[in-house]
Amino acid sequence: MPKLKNSNPIFLSICLHVSVLLVFLNFSNPDVYKDLRLVQTYIQPDVVMHVRQVYFEDKVVHTKNLITTHNFHKPIKHHVVKPKSYIRNFALQNITKSLELDSKKAIAKEQYQKMLLDRKYRYMLSMKQSIQSNWINQFAAQELTVVFKLQLTPKGNISQLTLFSSSGNREFDRQAELAIRKSAPFSMPEDPKLLKQFQSIILPFSNKEVL
């Protein structure tokens, strides 16, 4: 270092001490060393791109547009945003399917009811034909009708026979009752719902035909 000519030794000594003191104060500040360590630890020039601003806070680096090797290993969450039109169409499809299902159920129920009525008619016709075959018509000159109420067992036997409406001719009513009892047991349906209906029936009986 070249020597200064005509320099005051006291002034030079003061300047030297002040310089040493300033250097010591700057490098002994822990915050400065802390920031330097954080920069060296968390920011690598080969993995940081487009760094706009960096903040330091308790060893956590907050930055905008910062990409580090740690971020590369995090799973990416995918959020699918469905438009309103898609949701509306989905709801309409569900409503349409529900209506179609209800319509099919209603049609199936109606067909089942028709089937029950058809079978009921056939069983009633068979029952009347059986009664008519066991009845001797002695009142051809008159047109008489009597109505009975029958309680039947699942096997077709008569558990109870009640006169529901008289023809006005007691002998005709008695012969009709005898013909009904001779015809038992009756053929009963296998369908549980139809069988339940046949366990209690109203049966009209006429001397012209079994109604």
C-alpha positions in Angstrom: 0.0 0.0 0.0 1.5 3.3 -1.0 2.3 5.8 1.8 0.5 9.1 1.8 2.8 12.1 2.0 2.2 14.8 4.6 -0.5 12.7 6.2 -1.4 13.3 9.8 -0.8 10.1 11.8 -3.6 10.8 14.2 -6.2 11.3 11.4 -5.1 8.2 9.7 -5.4 6.2 12.9 -8.9 7.4 13.5 -10.0 6.6 9.9 -8.6 3.1 10.2 -10.4 2.4 13.5 -13.7 3.7 12.2 -13.4 1.5 9.0 -12.7 -1.6 11.1 -15.6 -0.9 13.4 -18.0 -0.5 10.4 -16.9 -3.7 8.9 -17.3 -5.6 12.1 -20.8 -4.2 12.7 -22.0 -5.2 9.2 -20.8 -8.7 9.3 -21.7 -9.5 12.9 -25.4 -8.8 12.2 -27.1 -12.3 12.5 -30.0 -11.3 10.2 -27.5 -10.7 7.3 -26.0 -14.2 7.8 -29.4 -15.7 8.1 -30.6 -14.2 4.8 -27.4 -15.2 3.1 -27.8 -18.8 4.3 -31.4 -19.0 3.2 -30.6 -17.7 -0.2 -27.8 -20.2 -0.5 -29.9 -23.1 0.8 -33.3 -22.6 -0.8 -32.6 -20.9 -4.1 -30.5 -22.8 -6.6 -29.8 -21.1 -10.0 -30.5 -24.3 -11.9 -34.0 -24.9 -10.6 -35.3 -21.3 -10.1 -37.0 -19.7 -13.1 -38.6 -16.3 -13.4 -38.1 -15.2 -9.8 -39.8 -11.9 -9.4 -39.8 -11.3 -5.6 -38.5 -13.3 -2.7 -39.3 -12.8 1.0 -37.6 -14.5 4.0 -39.5 -15.5 7.1 -38.4 -18.3 9.5 -36.6 -20.4 6.9 -39.6 -20.4 4.5 -39.2 -18.8 1.1 -42.3 -17.0 -0.3 -42.0 -16.2 -3.9 -44.0 -15.5 -7.0 -43.4 -17.7 -10.1 -40.9 -19.8 -8.1 -40.3 -23.4 -9.2 -38.1 -25.6 -7.1 -37.2 -29.3 -7.1 -39.5 -29.8 -4.1 -42.5 -28.7 -6.2 -41.8 -31.2 -8.9 -42.6 -34.1 -6.6 -46.0 -32.9 -5.4 -49.0 -34.5 -6.9 -51.1 -32.3 -9.1 -54.8 -32.0 -8.1 -57.2 -32.0 -11.0 -60.4 -30.1 -10.6 -63.0 -30.7 -13.3 -65.4 -27.8 -13.7 -68.7 -28.9 -15.2 -70.6 -26.3 -17.1 -74.2 -25.5 -16.1 -75.5 -26.8 -19.4 -73.9 -30.3 -18.6 -75.5 -30.3 -15.2 -78.9 -29.3 -16.6 -78.7 -32.0 -19.3 -77.7 -34.6 -16.7 -80.7 -33.6 -14.5 -83.0 -33.8 -17.5 -81.7 -37.3 -18.4 -82.4 -38.5 -14.8 -85.9 -37.0 -14.9 -86.6 -38.7 -18.2 -85.3 -42.0 -17.0 -87.4 -41.8 -13.9 -90.5 -41.0 -15.9 -89.9 -43.9 -18.3 -89.4 -46.2 -15.3 -92.7 -45.0 -13.7 -94.5 -45.4 -17.1 -93.2 -49.0 -17.4 -94.2 -49.8 -13.9 -97.7 -48.4 -14.5 -98.1 -50.4 -17.8 -96.9 -53.6 -16.0 -99.3 -53.0 -13.2 -102.2 -52.4 -15.6 -101.4 -55.6 -17.6 -101.2 -57.6 -14.3 -104.6 -56.3 -13.3 -106.1 -57.2 -16.7 -104.6 -60.7 -16.3 -106.2 -61.1 -12.9 -109.6 -60.0 -14.2 -109.3 -62.4 -17.1 -108.4 -65.3 -14.8 -111.1 -64.4 -12.4 -113.7 -64.5 -15.1 -112.5 -67.9 -16.3 -112.6 -69.3 -12.7 -116.1 -67.9 -12.1 -117.3 -69.3 -15.4 -115.9 -72.8 -14.5 -117.6 -72.6 -11.1 -121.0 -71.6 -12.6 -120.8 -74.4 -15.2 -120.0 -76.9 -12.4 -123.0 -75.7 -10.4 -125.3 -75.8 -13.4 -124.3 -79.4 -14.1 -125.5 -80.3 -10.6 -128.8 -78.5 -10.8 -132.1 -79.8 -12.1 -134.3 -77.0 -13.6 -137.9 -77.5 -12.4 -138.9 -73.9 -12.9 -138.6 -73.4 -16.6 -141.8 -71.4 -16.8 -140.4 -68.7 -14.5 -137.3 -66.6 -14.5 -135.8 -66.7 -11.0 -132.5 -65.5 -9.7 -131.0 -66.1 -6.2 -127.7 -64.7 -4.9 -125.4 -66.5 -2.4 -122.3 -65.4 -0.6 -119.6 -68.1 -0.4 -116.6 -68.4 1.9 -114.0 -70.9 0.4 -110.9 -72.5 1.7 -107.6 -72.4 -0.4 -108.4 -75.9 -1.5 -111.9 -74.9 -2.8 -114.1 -76.3 -0.1 -117.1 -74.3 1.2 -116.5 -73.0 4.7 -119.6 -70.9 4.7 -122.6 -70.5 2.4 -125.1 -67.6 3.1 -128.2 -66.5 1.2 -127.5 -63.0 0.2 -130.6 -62.2 -1.9 -133.6 -64.6 -2.3 -135.4 -65.2 -5.5 -138.8 -65.1 -3.8 -139.2 -68.9 -4.3 -138.0 -70.9 -1.3 -137.9 -74.2 -3.2 -135.8 -72.6 -6.0 -133.4 -71.1 -3.4 -133.1 -74.5 -1.7 -132.3 -76.4 -4.9 -129.7 -73.8 -5.9 -128.0 -74.2 -2.5 -127.9 -78.0 -3.0 -126.4 -77.6 -6.4 -123.6 -75.3 -5.1 -122.7 -77.7 -2.3 -122.6 -80.7 -4.7 -120.2 -78.8 -6.9 -117.5 -78.3 -4.2 -114.6 -78.5 -4.0 -114.1 -75.8 -6.7 -110.9 -75.3 -8.7 -109.0 -72.5 -7.1 -106.4 -70.1 -8.7 -102.7 -70.4 -7.8 -102.0 -66.6 -7.9 -102.0 -65.4 -4.2 -103.9 -62.2 -4.9 -106.5 -63.9 -7.1 -106.8 -66.7 -4.5 -107.5 -64.1 -1.8 -110.3 -62.7 -3.9 -111.9 -66.1 -4.5 -112.0 -67.0 -0.8 -115.0 -64.7 -0.4 -117.3 -64.2 -3.5 -120.8 -63.2 -4.3 -122.4 -65.8 -6.6 -125.7 -65.1 -8.5 -127.7 -68.1 -9.7 -130.5 -68.2 -12.3 -132.9 -70.9 -13.6 -132.1 -69.7 -17.2 -128.4 -69.6 -16.8 -125.8 -69.2 -14.1 -125.1 -65.5 -14.1 
